[in-house]
Each structure stands twice: as structure tokens, then as C-alpha cells.
């Protein structure tokens, strides 16, 4: 397995528009995370920023016990809705420099909820940010630019931030996401980006995705070269728990093997897939690629017994059905093998 995801300890968004009384609200339990910039009724620039934090123990455990090679870490948020988008915009991710309290509020609470972090306070009205809108370290960052054809999901490489949090060079107080400065401060137009939070209880929670190359390709098996072949997963089951780590073993054989003198059936001889072969996982109901084919990070391994790949089931959302796919190139044709290997992930215990 060269893809592993961890999920937030807490997430919220903060907004610079106060109530008439001048109070800033908390949105720690809102179903949506917002990032944006817009003018209020008085044409004063207002901003929304998202805060998100992953447990230090989850980061440490992943890097100490699962990652086996050079790694990257990307922050992902799924878009719920967007309005008034410009042709291009850039999102920035910064490490937050102070600890903050998530709170139990929502954006539209009446009366205003002040149980946790707001644009002005990092907790329940006790301690103020040094700078309104949150304190963050500016010399370590990640960014992503979106254009007209973008899907507008957040997928920001924050490897440098996570690496310094892991090493202890900086404290893990989470990540602040914001628009580029000029779009946050605009007074003539608006941009509003809404993402699913971890409180929506959908299949689209935010996550931090670690990727690394764990593949090994060392085999004495003959390599499959024909696309007239039978390729299957030998040990597929219908259910796995979200605590399982599963090694899926592949069987690859030409449909019409070359005849030879042998004491065993030529139809039972295993072959290895080409080294440029990859695995992927699709959500059975939404038809979305949950883990897409990746030439760097979802390579299929091979040894003298055959080909295989590993999957940590807690990377996937429980109580859902998924489909395993294999992508390879045979006879100069790139093909995707779909044998309807469908499985369900259930909650452990």
C-alpha cells in the first residue's frame, strides 16, 4: 500500500464579518468549511478562512510504521459548492502557530456561538489571536492554483509543513487555508468556496493523504505480453473490516498459452504483469475513483509467486462498497481490467 489517509481531529472556518453587536461567531460543528472573500453591505472587504488539524499521533504512526520510502503529504477537501469564481485563483496552506479550540458552533447560530475559535479569538473569548484572522507561519507553505476547467477540490502538497511538524521543528497546531490576498480583500466582487467538513457525515470528509512507492519488482516469472489474457484477483473477498491490511494477489496468464513439453498443465503457469502496471479503487455507487491509478504511487509489485498490491482498509470510508481495478499495457494497448471485484468495508467491532 502506497496510499494512506488520516482524517481530521478538528476542523472549522472563521469569518471576518461580525454581528451587529461586533461579536465574531464560531463554526466548529458546521457541516461546511468555507474559504472566500467578499464585500459586506457597507462594501467593506470580508474573508473566510478554514482551519484544520490532524492528530500528531496519527502523523507519527503513519510515518513510523507504514511509510517505507520517500513520501509526500497532500491535504484534500472536497468541494460542496462554489460561487462567483474568477478565471484563476490560488489557495494557500500555512501552519498555524498557536493552539486553538474547535468549539461547537455553526455559522448561522442565534444567538452567536462563542465556544471556540473565531476570527478574533483562538478559544472561547479568552485569548485573542495576535493578528485578526489567525496566527500562522508564512515561510512554510503549500499552494494550489485553480483555473476554469478545475474540479475545484483542494489538493495541496503540504509535505514541507508535515515534515517539520513530524520532526518537531514546528508545533502541530494545524493548517490554515486562505485565498490569495487580493481576492480576500476585494470590494467589487465575491468568491465563495464551500467544502465538506468532517461534521457532514458524508463520504467526502477532509483528509491528509500520504503517498510513497512501496513496490518491489523482482521475479523469475515470464512476463505477460499478450492482451488476450486472463487476469484476476485470486484472494478477493466480499467484506473486509476497516482494521484490515490486505495483500491482493493477482493471477495473470495468456488465454492461449504456447504449447510446450511439461509435466504440469500449461494453463496453470503464472506470469508477471509488466512492471508499468497499477491498481486503483472505485466507489461502487458514485463511480468515482477513490484511489486513482498513479504511475508513482500505486505500482503493482511482483515476486516469484506472482503480482500483488497492499491496501489499508482504514483509508476507505466504512460501510461502503468498492471495486478493485488493474491498469496495464499489453501488446502496446493500455487496458483496465475490471472483473467486478466488489467488496464492502465494515466497521471493526
Secondary structure, DSSP 8 states (H G I E B T S, - for coil): --EEEEE-SEEEEEES---TTS-----TT-SEEEEEEEE-TT--EEEEEEEEE--HHHHHHHHHHT--S-EEEEEEE-EEEEES--S-EEEEEEEESS-----S--TT-SS---SS--SSBSSSSSSB-SSTT--EEEEEEEEEEE-TT----EEEE-HHHHHHHHHTSS----EEEEE-HHHHT-SS--EEEEEE-TTS-SS---EEEEEE----B---S-B---SSEEEEETT--SEEETT-EEEEEEEEEETT------SS-GGG---B--SS-EEEEEETTT--EEE---TTTSB-EEETTEEEEEEEGGGS-SSEEEEEEEEEEETTEEEEEEEEEEEEEE---
